[in-house]
């Protein structure tokens, strides 16, 4: 029986202002564990079976990018074009250690829907997260994960009632150019 959902959201939460370049619309929000209206660049949900060690991807969704191109009567730009990005995720086989803890990794690359436009971020968000989950349903992060320093990342575990537990949050560097390299370490987090 699948008991827990893990949510990974990547979004431009702390970008100064709401624009990326001159025309791109950022998410401009803080952590949002239970807000179905929250925007994101990429969202991934995993269902974990703590008895069998099974891992199933239940959502792998790239965000919608918006381009601001038409000024309103006050001269403010408003979104007139939107395009869904891409998100490719693979999940490693699960291994089980002597204590019965299950270990697996996810590898993800997500690309902005307007990456081909001038001024838009060209590189993909790259993430490699190492997970551990226990027979009693706790979830944590194994050492060795890496990610691009842009955008922000949030990782939550949800119990059977839907209550979230924050596993990891890392604010973005604020520089879309940091999409170039998967060099920010994702630290170990003890299962909780």
Backbone as a ProteinNet text record, in pm:
[ID]
protein_1_A
[PRIMARY]
XXXXXXXXXXXXXXXXXXXXXXXXXXXXXXXXXXXXXXXXXXXXXXXXXXXXXXXXXXXXXXXXXXXXXXXXXXXXXXXXXXXXXXXXXXXXXXXXXXXXXXXXXXXXXXXXXXXXXXXXXXXXXXXXXXXXXXXXXXXXXXXXXXXXXXXXXXXXXXXXXXXXXXXXXXXXXXXXXXXXXXXXXXXXXXXX
[TERTIARY]
84.1	0	88.2	63.9	139	93	189.5	153	188.8	288.1	335.8	359.9	340.3	370.2	485.3	580.2	688.5	667.5	674.4	656.4	786.3	831.3	947.1	897.2	911.9	874.4	998.9	1014.7	1123.9	1062	1095.7	1032.6	1121	1094.6	1169.9	1101.4	1121.2	1049.1	1110.2	1240.5	1303.5	1363.1	1335.2	1387.2	1343.1	1435.8	1401.7	1304.7	1182.1	1077.2	1011.2	928.4	856.4	901.7	1000.2	1040.4	1174.4	1185.2	1312.1	1350.8	1465	1496.8	1398.9	1352.7	1256.7	1114.3	1096.7	961.1	913.3	999.2	959.6	895.6	792.8	721	772	823.8	870.2	756.1	781.8	678.7	658.7	770.1	767	681.6	710.2	636.3	730.5	686.3	762.7	719.1	767.9	730.8	579.7	530.6	385.8	359.6	350.2	332.9	193.5	92.1	-46.7	-128.4	-71	-143.4	-158.3	-276	-292.6	-283.3	-290.6	-279.8	-135.7	-42.9	96.3	158.4	229.5	297.2	432.8	488.7	617.7	677.9	807.3	876.8	872.3	869.9	862.2	810.1	718.1	666.8	668	715.7	725.6	664.7	574.9	518.5	548.3	591	625.8	543.7	489.3	421.5	519	536.2	630.6	555.4	597.9	541.4	646.5	627.2	729.7	744.5	646.6	657.7	739.9	714.3	782.6	903.3	913.8	1020	984.3	859.7	816.8	811.8	847.7	842.1	767.7	668.6	590.5	577.8	606.1	586.5	438.3	373.5	232.1	209.1	310	300.5	440.2	455.3	580.7	541.3	528.3	464.7	555.8	588.3	660.6	564.9	616.5	532.8	503.2	413.2	378.7	458.8	532.3	607.5	519.8	528.4	451.9	545.2	508.1	584.6	497.4	553.9	482.2	515.7	418.6	449.3	354.1	238.8	142.6	119.7	151.4	125.6	-23.4	-68.5	-207.1	-214.5	-328.9	-346.7	-254.3	-199.8	-105.5	39.9	59.2	195.6	255	178.6	227	214.1	315	308.7	217.7	141	53.9	81.9	62.3	92.2	-3.3	54.7	-28.3	9.1	126.1	168.3	207.5	173.5	210.7	247.9	348.5	390.2	437.8	394	435.7	577.3	658.5	794.8	797.5	914.1	928.6	989.4	959.5	1015.7	1038.1	1164.3	1200	1260.6	1200.4	1243.1	1266.8	1374.9	1397.2	1418.7	1377.9	1389.6	1478.5	1578.7	1667.9	1596.6	1647.5	1592.5	1614.1	1522.8	1532.4	1622.8	1707.5	1786.6	1742.1	1755.7	1716.5	1836.8	1867.4	1983.5	1946.8	2042.2	2022.6	1918.7	1899.3	1800.6	1659.3	1648.1	1519.2	1484.5	1577.5	1554.1	1571.1	1487.7	1487.6	1555.4	1640.4	1715.6	1692	1670.5	1656.7	1695.7	1709	1741.8	1648.5	1625	1554.8	1650.7	1638.3	1716.2	1614.6	1625.4	1527.5	1594.7	1542.8	1577.7	1447.6	1432.6	1311.7	1353.7	1282.8	1319.1	1203.5	1236.5	1143.4	1067.5	940.1	857.4	896.8	968.5	1010.9	1163.1	1229.8	1376.4	1430.3	1352.6	1399.5	1391.2	1321.5	1307.2	1430.9	1464.9	1577	1549.9	1650.4	1638.4	1585.5	1532.4	1480.3	1595.1	1585.2	1686.3	1694.8	1816.5	1836.6	1862.6	1925.3	1963.7	1850	1854.3	1752.1	1783	1678	1692.9	1737.5	1847.6	1899.9	1903.9	1843.2	1832.3	1861.9	1940.9	1973	1951.3	1841.3	1808.3	1813.7	1884.2	1896.7	1800.3	1708	1607.5	1633.1	1584	1576.9	1438.8	1374.9	1251.3	1251.3	1192.2	1201.3	1075.9	1085.3	968	850.2	878.6	769	722.1	766.4	711.7	781.9	895.7	969.4	1046.9	1068.1	1138.6	1249.7	1364.8	1476.9	1554.9	1667.4	1754.2	1890.1	1939	2074	2171.4	2298.1	2396.8	2427.7	2484.3	2529.9	2442.4	2329.9	2244.3	2301.9	2270.2	2313.4	2201	2213.1	2112.6	2174.1	2103.7	2142.4	2102.9	2175.8	2148.5	2029.8	1969.9	1853.3	1756.3	1629.5	1557.8	1558.5	1466.2	1453	1400.7	1420.7	1369.2	1303.4	1195.4	1125.5	1095.1	1119.9	1088.5	1006.9	889.7	799.1	762.3	730.6	669.1	530.3	434.5	296.4	256.5	188.2	138.7	4.6	-56.9	-181.1	-294.7	-289.7	-395.5	-365.7	-248.5	-211	-130.7	-96.9	-17.9	126.5	182.4	319.3	424.4	538.3	658.8	766.2	829	933.8	1060	1112.4	1239.2	1354.6	1332.9	1442.3	1386	1444.8	1414.3	1546.2	1565.2	1685.3	1643.3	1670.7	1638.9	1734.1	1685.8	1766.7	1878	1975.3	2085.8	2042.1	1932.1	1887	1942.3	2022.4	2084.4	2044.2	1957.4	1920.7	2040.8	2153.4	2273.8	2324.2	2282.8	2325.7	2260.1	2172.3	2119.3	2227.8	2341.1	2448.3	2503.3	2501.2	2577.1	2498.2	2503.9	2441.8	2550.5	2572.7	2684.7	2647.8	2519.9	2479.3	2443.8	2507	2489	2354.7	2285	2164.9	2210.8	2201.9	2259.3	2175.5	2237.9	2167.7	2063.7	1945	1839.6	1792.6	1800.6	1758.8	1610.8	1570.8	1428.6	1340.8	1229.4	1133.7	993.2
-118.3	0	124.2	216.2	340.6	427.5	478.7	550.7	698.4	735.6	872.5	931.7	1060.5	1134.7	1229	1236	1332.8	1432.2	1560.2	1666.1	1743.6	1759.9	1843.8	1955.6	2079.6	2195.1	2278.3	2322.7	2412.9	2536.6	2652.5	2774.4	2894.4	3003.1	3126.2	3206.5	3163.8	3223.4	3353.6	3366.6	3482.1	3577.5	3559.5	3650.1	3791.9	3887.9	4024.1	4084.9	4100.1	4145.2	4024.2	4046.6	3936.4	3908.8	3983.1	3966.9	3895.7	3809	3745.6	3805.5	3873.4	3951.3	4068.3	4106.6	4216.6	4168.7	4045.7	4004.6	3877.2	3807.5	3680.4	3700.4	3624.7	3632.9	3525.2	3565	3470	3426.6	3331.3	3284.5	3383.4	3442.2	3546.8	3508	3393.5	3348.1	3274.2	3251.5	3173.7	3029.3	2947.6	2806.1	2787.3	2685.8	2661.5	2511.7	2454	2309.1	2261.6	2343.2	2300.7	2406.6	2468.9	2570.4	2524.6	2470.9	2421	2530.1	2658.3	2768.2	2818.1	2764.3	2810.7	2774.9	2870.1	2844.9	2780.9	2719.9	2653.9	2639.5	2616.1	2586	2436.3	2359.1	2213.5	2158.3	2059.9	1994.6	1844	1774	1628.5	1571.8	1472.3	1402.9	1254.4	1195.5	1053.6	985.7	868.1	786.5	678.6	662.8	566.4	455.9	332.6	218.9	171.3	205.7	176.5	27.3	-52.9	-197.7	-266.1	-230.4	-298.1	-221.2	-91.6	-9.6	45.3	30.1	78.7	230.4	283.9	427.4	446	535.4	560	709.8	756.8	897.8	918.9	1007.1	1034.8	1169.9	1255.9	1383.8	1427.5	1462.6	1514.7	1628.4	1747.9	1856.7	1977.5	2016.3	2141.6	2258.5	2368.1	2484.9	2555.6	2651.1	2733.3	2862.3	2893	3018.1	3122	3244.5	3354.1	3461.8	3523.6	3633.3	3757.8	3866.2	3991.9	4079.9	4104.7	4179.5	4294.1	4302	4405.3	4497.8	4628.1	4720.4	4750.8	4764.9	4805.5	4958.1	5014.1	5159.3	5236	5169.9	5234.4	5209.5	5135.8	5106.7	4981.6	4912.4	4787.6	4674.7	4588.3	4474	4367.4	4301.6	4194.6	4069.2	3950.1	3826.7	3807.3	3781.7	3756.6	3625.5	3574.9	3446.5	3354.1	3228.9	3130.2	3000.8	2933.1	2805.1	2712.3	2589	2487.1	2442.7	2427	2379.5	2228.3	2170	2024.5	1977.2	1855.3	1796.1	1648.3	1606.8	1465.7	1412.9	1307.3	1250.6	1101.8	1056.2	911.7	879.2	760.4	713.3	590.5	590.5	474.7	356.7	235.7	121.3	143.9	93.5	105.9	-3.5	32.7	-66	-61.7	-174	-181.9	-224.8	-148.8	-181.8	-281	-314.5	-414.6	-372.2	-241.7	-191.9	-189	-221	-219.1	-85.2	11.7	141.5	130.7	201.8	198.6	324.6	308.7	419.8	423.7	544.3	562.3	705.4	732.7	868.2	907.1	1036.7	1088.3	1180.1	1178.6	1266.4	1341.6	1473.8	1552.9	1665.8	1691.9	1811.3	1875.4	2004.5	2078.7	2204.4	2233.8	2346	2445.3	2572.3	2682.4	2669.6	2699.6	2689.2	2784.5	2891.4	2988.2	2991.8	2881.8	2879	2925.2	2913.3	2954.2	3105	3178.4	3322.7	3397.8	3509.3	3591.9	3640.4	3634.8	3681.4	3579.8	3468.1	3364.6	3274.3	3215.9	3119.4	3003.5	2969.5	2867.1	2727.7	2724.1	2595	2533.6	2402.8	2329.6	2332.9	2327.6	2302.8	2157.5	2131.8	1996.1	1957.8	1844.9	1802.4	1653.5	1618.8	1480.4	1470.1	1406.5	1398.7	1254.2	1229.4	1096	1087.3	993.7	978.3	852.3	853.7	734.9	737.1	618.5	610.3	481	488.1	380.1	292.5	170.8	83.1	144.4	239.8	302.8	433.5	459.7	569.9	703.6	711.3	837.1	853.4	980	1009.4	1108.8	1087.6	1179.7	1187.9	1255.1	1270.5	1210	1125.7	1072	1177.1	1171.4	1265.9	1235.2	1334.1	1313.4	1375.3	1436.8	1501.7	1635.5	1675.6	1805.1	1867.6	1998.6	2070.8	2198.7	2259.4	2392	2489.9	2599.5	2696.5	2786.2	2765.4	2844.1	2748.2	2748.1	2833.1	2774.4	2819.4	2764.6	2621.9	2547.7	2410.8	2389.5	2313.1	2275.4	2126.3	2053.1	1910.2	1883.7	1824.9	1795	1647.8	1595.6	1463.9	1486.8	1412.5	1423.5	1291.6	1300.6	1178.9	1140.7	1035.9	985.7	1087.7	1178.8	1280.6	1402.9	1405.1	1517.6	1625.1	1603.3	1701.9	1698.7	1817.5	1820.1	1830.5	1771.4	1789.1	1839.1	1950.2	2004.2	1921.6	1870.7	1799.3	1891.4	1979.9	2066	2184.5	2300.2	2419.9	2492.2	2534.4	2610.9	2724.9	2847.1	2962.2	2965.6	3022.4	3034.3	3135.5	3128.6	3223.9	3361	3367.9	3494	3519.8	3425.8	3444.4	3331.2	3359.2	3254.5	3190.5	3261.7	3205.5	3082.9	3067.1	2951.2	2820.9	2827.1	2704.3	2627.5	2692.2	2628.8	2502.6	2495	2388.7	2327.3	2195.5	2125.7	2110.7	2219.3	2219	2257.1	2274.7	2304.6	2173.7	2150.9	2025.4	2023.4	1909.9	1885.7	1801.6	1854.1	1785.6	1666.5	1587.7	1476.8	1533.5	1474.6	1509.3	1377.7	1367	1244.4	1219.1	1093.4	1063.1	1119	1179.2	1233.9	1199.4
0	0	0	-91.6	-95.8	20.5	94.4	215	211.8	136.1	145.1	8	0	-121	-88.7	-180.3	-169.8	-282.3	-251.3	-349.3	-363.5	-486.1	-515.9	-606.5	-562.3	-643.7	-668.9	-791.6	-824.5	-887.1	-830.6	-876.1	-846.9	-915.9	-892.9	-783.1	-658.4	-546.2	-499.2	-503.6	-440.5	-541.2	-665.7	-766.4	-733.3	-736.9	-697.6	-798.2	-758.9	-848.4	-912	-1010.1	-1072	-1213.9	-1263.3	-1403.2	-1413.8	-1512.9	-1546.4	-1680.1	-1682.6	-1800.9	-1803.7	-1919.5	-1929.1	-1946.8	-1995.8	-2031.3	-1963.3	-1892.2	-1831.5	-1696.2	-1667.7	-1541.1	-1446.8	-1329.8	-1230	-1140	-1050.6	-959	-844.7	-798.1	-696.5	-575.9	-516.5	-398.7	-305.5	-185	-89.4	-92.4	1	5	12.2	-58.2	-64	-64.5	54.3	64.6	25.8	46.3	22.5	-50	-150.8	-226	-370.3	-407.9	-544.2	-650.8	-610.7	-706.5	-722.1	-643	-649.5	-784.1	-839.8	-967.5	-941.9	-1045	-1033.2	-1171.7	-1174.7	-1299.8	-1326.5	-1218.8	-1230.8	-1099.4	-1107.1	-987.4	-1010.1	-911.4	-917.1	-789.8	-803.8	-688	-701.2	-591	-585.8	-477.5	-505.7	-405.1	-361.2	-230.2	-174.3	-101.4	-123.4	-52.9	46.7	174.4	274	304.3	270.2	292.8	183.5	57.9	-53.3	-106.8	-70.7	-127.3	-264	-303.9	-435.1	-442	-558.5	-584.6	-716.1	-714.1	-835	-855.8	-977.7	-1011.6	-1039.9	-963.1	-984	-1051.7	-1050.2	-1120.5	-1161.1	-1286.1	-1339.8	-1433.6	-1377.4	-1449.4	-1463	-1586	-1603.5	-1584.6	-1537.7	-1518.7	-1650.1	-1641.3	-1756.9	-1747.3	-1852.3	-1859	-1926.4	-1875.5	-1933.6	-1984.7	-2095.2	-2152	-2150	-2098.1	-2086.6	-2206.2	-2290.2	-2411.7	-2443.5	-2383.1	-2419.9	-2300.4	-2315.1	-2204	-2190.9	-2064.6	-2043	-2046.5	-2010.1	-2018	-1923.9	-1821.1	-1728.9	-1768.1	-1877.2	-1921.6	-1860.3	-1775.8	-1716.8	-1819.1	-1821.7	-1912.1	-1852.9	-1935.3	-1888.6	-1969.7	-1908.4	-1981.3	-2098.6	-2212.5	-2329.8	-2396.5	-2366.3	-2421.9	-2307.7	-2320.9	-2220.1	-2291.2	-2237.8	-2295.5	-2184.6	-2190.1	-2093.3	-2127.5	-2026.1	-2045	-2062.1	-2038.3	-2042.1	-1910.9	-1872.7	-1751.7	-1777.1	-1770.7	-1789.7	-1660.9	-1609.1	-1481	-1493.8	-1433.4	-1421.6	-1273.9	-1236.5	-1098.3	-1098.5	-1011.8	-1003.8	-939.1	-959.6	-884.2	-734	-654.2	-508.7	-453.8	-359.6	-286.4	-140.1	-71.6	68.9	150.5	256.8	339.6	450.2	534.9	640.1	743.9	759.8	855.1	794.6	666.1	599.3	536.7	542	481.1	330	257.6	111.4	57.8	-43.3	-101.2	-251.5	-303.9	-448.7	-482.9	-610.6	-657.2	-770.5	-781.1	-898.9	-973.5	-1103.6	-1190.3	-1275	-1275.4	-1348.8	-1424.7	-1544.7	-1620.5	-1665.5	-1635.8	-1672.2	-1747.4	-1856.5	-1942.1	-1951.6	-1947.2	-1962.3	-2094	-2092.7	-2212.5	-2324	-2289.7	-2390.8	-2404.6	-2380.1	-2385.5	-2520	-2626.2	-2758.9	-2780.6	-2694	-2712.6	-2663.9	-2728	-2679.8	-2538.2	-2454.5	-2316.8	-2218.5	-2265.4	-2174.8	-2129.6	-2008	-1965.3	-2065.5	-2106.4	-2210.4	-2153.3	-2036.8	-1979.8	-1900.5	-1884.1	-1808.6	-1659.4	-1578.1	-1434.5	-1423.7	-1353	-1340.1	-1192.6	-1161	-1021.7	-1009	-908.5	-874	-722.7	-681.2	-538.9	-493.6	-384.6	-324.9	-205.9	-211.5	-105.8	-24.1	99.1	184	249.2	258.1	335.8	414	531.1	628.8	626.6	685.5	691	767	859.3	933.6	867.4	743.7	665.7	676.4	743.5	748.2	617.4	577.1	452.2	482	417.2	432.1	302	309.6	193.5	224.6	135.5	146.3	93.5	138.2	85.6	-60.8	-129.2	-266.1	-372.1	-334.4	-432.1	-476	-597.5	-649.2	-731.4	-752.3	-829.6	-883.4	-980.4	-1023	-912.9	-899.3	-792.2	-823.5	-936.7	-977.8	-1043.1	-1015	-920.8	-780.4	-693.9	-558.7	-566.4	-456.8	-449.7	-313.4	-313	-190.7	-199.5	-91	-87	40.1	21.3	132.7	132.5	252.4	267.5	323	271.4	318.4	384.4	500	563.5	500.6	553.3	495.4	500.1	594.5	604.4	517.6	453.1	368.1	438.4	565	639.4	589.6	553.1	501.7	611.3	584.9	664.8	568.5	601.5	516.2	532.5	420.6	422.6	387.7	290.2	243.6	167.8	192	113.8	88.2	-34.1	-68.7	-160	-117.8	-201.7	-320.5	-427.1	-547.5	-529.1	-617.6	-615.5	-663.4	-737.4	-794.3	-932.9	-983.8	-1115.2	-1208.9	-1308.3	-1403.2	-1473.2	-1480.9	-1542.7	-1466.2	-1339.5	-1260.5	-1305.3	-1405.5	-1464.9	-1538.7	-1561.2	-1640.2	-1576.4	-1442.6	-1375.9	-1260.4	-1251.4	-1137.6	-1031.7	-954.7	-862.2	-719.2	-689.4	-552.9	-482.7	-369.8	-295.3	-224.5	-232.2	-152.6	-33.9	87.3	204.4	250.1	337.4	400.7	495.4	495.2	591.1	652	783.5	851.8	826.9	809.3	788.2	899.7	856.7	956.2	912.1
[MASK]
++++++++++++++++++++++++++++++++++++++++++++++++++++++++++++++++++++++++++++++++++++++++++++++++++++++++++++++++++++++++++++++++++++++++++++++++++++++++++++++++++++++++++++++++++++++++++++++++

